[in-house]
């Protein structure tokens, strides 16, 4: 009820005011009572409406329920008529028939005149009768189901007991035979005397024991030809040890010929006694190096075969190789640089991937370093940066598409890298091998294997891949010698390079003899030139044949402007023969860290050199130059020299192992002395170069380079040999009658030691590694969408 309290007034009461206040109160009370009556009548009307709707709903429900029951009794759910020949009615029909009387009682109870709705505004319907009926029916069905299960269990148990009772009828065939033999033995014992000695003699001579003995002999049978082969003596063991240790002794400075003499001396001591015993007829032969090795191998093989020894292998290495699916092989090319950095280790691996994928005989993946934005600004020209690896991949593919005449179908992946200002190169961060999936780990090509593995802390390449080829691009020793304490640094780097290439590579290709002599290496130029340069050379030859003037400019030099790239030699030659080069003009194109110092030195010496910004060697402004001068002796194989020859120009370069490949070309002029340099430049400036022959063009092409690579890297043999993959898959799991390969064990020990040393951040920093590059950082995780290193390598993170 609403309590109404009129407002109080502080005015003095009077007669007139009291009468007016009474009238106002009466009006207010009249208004309140009228409003209450309207609310009550409205509520009554709503309640009546609810009752009417409830009655309608009850009547409708009764009709629907009655129709449902009638239809079930007449034609239950359209089920076909059940004849006397059929079994009992379905459970659903029985349930409806049982439920029908109970539902009828409920309907009569709620539809009787005695039933009254409650006076409150709440409508309650008691459905407990329906609930109890349904629950009772369900419980009855569950009880019947349980009873059937118990009956099945009792029947199965009875059958099982019968089988156990008659077990003798179900004996296994070998058991029957064994029982028969025992019965025969029992019969023999019954026929003999009861003396224990006689019983034992009967058992010993019985047929049963004879068969047991024969079975044991077949299991423990001695190897054939085991008799008559004497064991290895100490000199033979030492000879084999020295021969297997020859690569390790070579690392220590002991030459291979000295090792062979030691082996020959040791074999000679025991040759007259034992070595000849393993040879046919015991005859002797001439003891020289090659024959001695063959005899020693034959001797060891015969001893091992007589003992039945089998070597499991895989002491240091990973004995599990990935099973590769599909018919195609997988080639992964890992390099240390990427476009838009125009360096040899960025351009040449890109072309190698394209031309290897061209044959469509193998799947190819190119793995390049990804730099964070701060490092991109230091490395890439013209402040070019990329926000994502996808953007850089698009740039690389567009650049390649403009230079080759076919579709290159290969995959480009990225691994984390960091730029070292001191070394002026990109170093990997983390385990580079993990970015090649195990299902694709078949053949690996490591561009600059020493560079990739200086600080490599991860899975051994030769354990993960079936065949690993290293390609040496850079003469690091030549660069290091130019630094402070260069001779000492070069000494350590030389042995570290030997260490890592031997531990991580099966084969090493050196582009020229200017590089360090590495284990398992040979010299072969496996690089070609951009097809665009060959087309420029063809056009120049055609224009010249038609009578046009092709070369309207003189000499030029192009390269990264650092002292080690030939600028020191160039300035020394020009300054020493300034009088001979009076009137000679040289244009130099390049950018680099030493650009300011190089230009200041040339200006101070008053050399006639014009410095310009670096540009692509195929730029139109460079087509008119006739002579390319390259005095560098630090390059391994100068790409710019090959490009100049492909464009039909003269090349003046030093008589150096790095230029040995180019000396066979007619337009290549090499010099040995500074005076010879002046003569060759004058000759080039006063004559016209010869057009390239078809043989020279093919020799410079990437088709020829790929063919040379396939041959000398053993990749052609590996891919063509169908059984080689199966053998490599089983490497470390198969048995061998040979002794453990000591060379492989030493390689594994070197790799294990290197992995332990590179896992220590203090040792890494002492040897020049970028701090905190054993694992990639948070920025690399964000850019490449990688899991944190603590998740990838939990042992280091917890």
Secondary structure by P-SEA (a helix, b strand, c coil): cbbbbcccccccccaaaaaaaaaaaaaaaaaaaaaaaaaaaaaaaaaaaaaaaaaaaaaaaaaaaaaaaaaaacccccccccccccccccaaaaaaaaaaaaaaaaaaaaaccccccccccbbbbbaaaaaaaaaaaaaaaaaaaaaaaaaaaaaaaaaaaaaaaaccccccaaaaaaaaaaaaaaaaaaaccccaaaaaaaaaacaaaaaaaaaaaaaacccccccccccccaaaaaaaaaaaaaaaaaaacccaaaaaaaaaaaaaacccccccccccccccccccaaaaaaaaaaaaaaaaaaaccccccccccccccccccccbbbbbbbbccccccccccccaaaaaaaaaaccccbbbbbbbbbbcaaaaaaccccccccccaaaaaaaaaaaaaaccccccbbbbbbcbbbbbccccbbbbccccccccccccccbbbbccccccccccccccccccccbbbbbbccaaaaaaaaccaaaaaaaaaaaaaaaaaaacccbbbbccccccccccbbbbbcccccaaaaaaaaaaaaaaaacccccccccccccccccccaaaaaaaaaaaaccccccbbbbbbbcccaaaaaaaaaaaacccbbbbccccccccccccccbbbbccccccccaaaaaaaaabbbbbbccccccccccccccbbbbccaaaaaaaaaaaaabbbbcccaaaaaaacaaaaaaaaaaaaaaaaaaaccaaaaaaaacccccccccccaaaaaaaaaaaaaaaaaacaaaaaaaccccccccccaaaaaaacccccccccccccc
